[in-house]
């Protein structure tokens, strides 16, 4: 009887163990419990929404849950920068100016070592920022690039159409028209020094200037910079400095004519009175056209401290799949893929994506330097002081150049 009971209990335990072994396993044999959670630290707004909306299929197929942390730009930076100390983050969304700091400090996982490579559908120029010492550390996920946003009714009343905005003089004419008729002309963001700098960049590029030289030395106190800030100071007098939300509301409410914007700010519908176009990079009719499209691409990477790298890599591949990315467009997604942006059905519904694709093919990345945050704090403050008439252009640029030279030499 004891022998029979012993056999019965052993058999029961074996059957019970077999019945409970329904956990997923990675290819390395590591079991994934039903409670497995991947944490994604993402930029708040459309950028995180489009990812959230397409996760359910992956969660069901892999028996996991994805937790999304929707963070402001500063909070996102801080959470990733400190992830090597103590973090539960697996996948993170990274802005291009952070890449050098994060890769040199071993914060991001080497994706090339995991087997990742870019297919030829991804717009080549958008991958430049993804590499560090020949290896891939990021995937270009959200194809943000600076555009000229405007209220169509106002520009039409000023005698312009989308295709006829040819240069900066045209922009000034439209904005002065709006101001003369009781509306704001050019709206810009002044809620942070970073936004002050970024909104100014397309104008600096149109004058042939830039923030640094080929060796990443600051190039602020230059003739092209002086000309650009002189124009910009006059342009912003036609409008108002405010937040992104107020800029968008002013354009939609037909209270303002124009602003520098990003495709990720909104999804156009048929009855919209707001549209956008690429900036030509020309100052006046007949002048040289410079590349004035500034990348604001958000990439995806895996933090080195992740305890779920294999599954995180699988999710990264899923999010970069061309069909998954195409599914995000109706929710405001901007993939860095030709098959998505140039799809005939997509263009029939969102014709502006043709301009986005062209801009993504030849955009300019903000300087990839470790001291970017300090850079924009110093320069943004001086641009604001110049615009407010607190200091002269010459003095402001001299001060900015001197301060930036100091931190550049410390780097």
Secondary structure, DSSP 4 states (H G I P E B T S, - for coil): -HHHHHHHHHHHHHHHHHHH---EE-TT--EE-TT-EEEEEEETTHHHHHHHTT-HHHHHHHT-EEEEEEE-HHHHHHHHHTTTTS----EEEEEGGGHHHHHHTT-B--TGGGT----TTB-GGGGGGGEETTEE--EEEE--BEEEEEEHHHHHHTT--GGG--SHHHHHHHHHHHHHTTSEEEEEE-SSHHHHHHHHHHHHHHTT--SB-TT--B--SSHHHHHHHHHHHHHHTTSEEE-HHHHHHHHHTTSEEEEEEEGGG----TT-SEEEE-----SSTTSPPP--PBB-PEEEEEBTT-S-HHHHHHHHHHHT-HHHHHTTGGGT---SBHHHHT-HHHHHH-TTHHHHHHHHTS-BPPP--TTHHHHHHHHHHHHHHHHTTSS-HHHHHHHHHHHHHHHHHH-
